[in-house]
Amino acid sequence: MQAAERLFALKGISETSVRDIGKEAGVTDSAIYKHFSSKDELIKELLTQYLIRYAELIDRIGAEPLSFRERFDQLLLAIIDQHDANPFGLLLLGERYLYLVSTLQDKRLPLHAMSDFLDSGIKSGELPPQDVKLTSTLFFGAVLNLIRINQIGLVHPKSPADYLQEIRSRFYGLLGLRM
C-alpha cells in the first residue's frame, strides 16, 4: 500500500502499473493480486482510508469544546502535520476525489465533515452566514493546490508549517474571520 501510494502520488495513478508497485515494494505483481483483484480495488482501498481518516480528524477537532477559531487553527495544524508525516496522502485524494465520492456514497466524507465544522461556527455566531459546501470546497481546493505546488518547490522549499501564519490569514479571509 505504501509503495502504491508513493508511486500514485509521484507518477499519477494512470501512469503507475501493478508491476511498478510490485517492483517498488519488492514483491511480484502476482503477490499484489492475492490481496487486491485489480489496480482499481487497490486505489479504492487506499483512498478510502484517507477519506475516512480526514473526515474523522475534522469531526474530532470539530467536537472539541473550544471556540471556532481555536478549532480551525487546530485543524490547520493537524492537516499540515498529516501532510508532513505523509506528503502523498493528500495528493492522492486530490487526484481521484470525484471518482471516490461517486463510489463511497455511504461513507462520511471530508467535505461533509468540513461543512458541519463550518456550520457549527455559523450557529455559534463566530462565522458569518455562508454556503458551507462552497466554502468547504474552496478550502480543500486551496489546501490540495498548496500541497501540489509546495511539492514541486514553487511556493516555498519547506513544509507549509513554515508559513502557517500566512496560510491562516488567507483562510480566515475565506471564512470571513478577522485576524
Secondary structure by P-SEA (a helix, b strand, c coil): caaaaaaaaacccccccaaaaaaaacccaaaaaaccccaaaaaaaaaaaaaaaaaaaaaaaaaccccaaaaaaaaaaaaaaaaaacccaaaaaaacaaaaaaaccccccaaaaaaaaaaaaaaaccccccaaaaaaaaaaaaaaaaaaaaaaccccccccccaaaaaaaaaaaaacccc
